[in-house]
Amino acid sequence: MPEAADHSNTTSPLYRRASSILTDVTSFGEGIVTAHDEQTGTVIVMDVDDGSFWRGSDVRHRVIV
């Protein structure tokens, strides 16, 4: 029997928020938060331009909307 999906990251206040992400020292991207693990401080953001995903520290992004 399949296990239930873990939707704990959908309860984060960052979930589905538009964000600006620092992708390296001088580059930014914009995307939508698709997952946020508050315990580890990890956020996954889907880039709005090309649909790619960025995973990193939640301190390297800022909420736009």
C-alpha angles and dihedrals in degrees: 000000000000119000121245115264117257107239097170091118091060092068094062115111086232095059111120092000120140108245142182111224130201102226096179138342096300106011130090132188134186127228150133122276107243097174139009127187105199093188095059097028092236123145130187116207127188111219111236093211102054107005094244121141128237121199122192149108118328089228090066094067137059129206115249099182 
